[in-house]
Each structure stands twice: as C-alpha cells, then as structure tokens.
C-alpha cells in the first residue's frame, strides 16, 4: 500500500539526512558525482507531411518466398529423411540458365554436384554444405536449413524448408557473399561483408505464421568488432549461405 504523502516526505528527508551524515563521515570517497547535463529529449519529426502516401511497393524483392519443391519425397513427413543433395539437384534442374552451359554464372556448382554422395554434406569438393535442423516455425517439428556454394564466384545460397501437406516447401531463400549464418529462436541471421571498413551487413529472417514464410524483418549495417572483409559482391534477390550449428542439427558436413 502506498504511504500517505506526509509519511513519504518524512522518509525522504530522513534518507537525505542519513546520506549526508555518511558522506561527511567518509569524506569525498564514494560520494555522489554529477554525470553532466542530461540530453534534451527530441520527439520524432515527420517530414513532408503533404507527400502522398505510397499504396504499393516500387520494387519486388520477393518478401514472401514460398515454393513447393517438386520431385522430392518426404518419407513419413519427416524432414530429416529428405536428401539435401537431391533438393539442390532439383533446384539446379529448375534453373538451367543459371547452372548449365559454359556461360552459366554457377556452372561450377553444377559440375561439382557429381562429387556429392547421398549424405551430401562435407564431401569435398561437393558444394552442398552441412544441413541443420531446428524448429523455426514453432509447430514442434524441425525445419531444414540448407546452404550450398554458387561457384565459381563467392556466393552462398541459403534456403529454409518445411513440410506442408506431405510436400517439401521452401519458405526462405537468399544468395550473397557470406561471413556467417546463425539460427536464433525463430530466425535465420546472415552476416555479409560491406564496402564500408569496419562494418558488415546483418540480415534477419523471422517466421511469420500468417504468411507461412520467413520474412526479412531486419536489414542493418553493424560494426564488425575488428573483423575485416573483402568488398561485397552485388547480391541477388534469391537465397544464400551455410548455417551455424544448432542443438538439433543432424548430418555432418
């Protein structure tokens, strides 16, 4: 119960007197010191209030990236039993202009897929990276986070897949030069080098249940804490890198 005003005032005065006596007994040691002037709070200022509000986006950046992966079986609706190498092979087959032929930008990826065994990950020079499994949607079942190198360049593709109505469905995709990939809660975080010394890009995708997809919820430039990176190639509006280990990861690189 709150104290009546007179009692609260008396308690405050007593506290001040006690603090003053303690300060006098100890000299200046441990005494209170001013921290300087407090910055004045400034409220947000809305610019150009007469500017007509846009009703549609100017650019399509695939905010909702959902694709059913055709031709890949999901035995028992268990995503752990899906073959990661076969998933990548299906993507390559669906985009021959990007992977097939001497002029294709990712021709080396296609060629090196012959070096992938059934488990795929970690058998060099197989471009498929170690798959990771974690519940990113909150439904109690694991999703598959898959990465593969897009060669001969310096890009890495990152995809997230879930199982819906007995089908394998891609719910997130990105491609970029990649410094690191992390799984955190319901999010996938991708770090990429920046052209600005001492900074890197940090992009975060988070599961959105109403969209049944992972949406790009954060796109920021942050300090690299001393790490340096080569210049960042132009990204493509598609998928990206290899993920960081999780407690529920299965299958090795």
Secondary structure as GFF3:
##gff-version 3
##sequence-region A 1 253
A	DSSP	alpha_helix	5	26	.	.	.	ID=ss1
A	DSSP	beta_strand	67	68	.	.	.	ID=ss2
A	DSSP	three_ten_helix	75	77	.	.	.	ID=ss3
A	DSSP	three_ten_helix	79	81	.	.	.	ID=ss4
A	DSSP	alpha_helix	84	94	.	.	.	ID=ss5
A	DSSP	alpha_helix	96	99	.	.	.	ID=ss6
A	DSSP	alpha_helix	107	112	.	.	.	ID=ss7
A	DSSP	three_ten_helix	113	115	.	.	.	ID=ss8
A	DSSP	beta_strand	132	134	.	.	.	ID=ss9
A	DSSP	beta_strand	143	150	.	.	.	ID=ss10
A	DSSP	beta_strand	155	164	.	.	.	ID=ss11
A	DSSP	beta_strand	167	176	.	.	.	ID=ss12
A	DSSP	beta_strand	180	184	.	.	.	ID=ss13
A	DSSP	beta_strand	187	193	.	.	.	ID=ss14
A	DSSP	beta_strand	199	208	.	.	.	ID=ss15
A	DSSP	beta_strand	213	223	.	.	.	ID=ss16
###
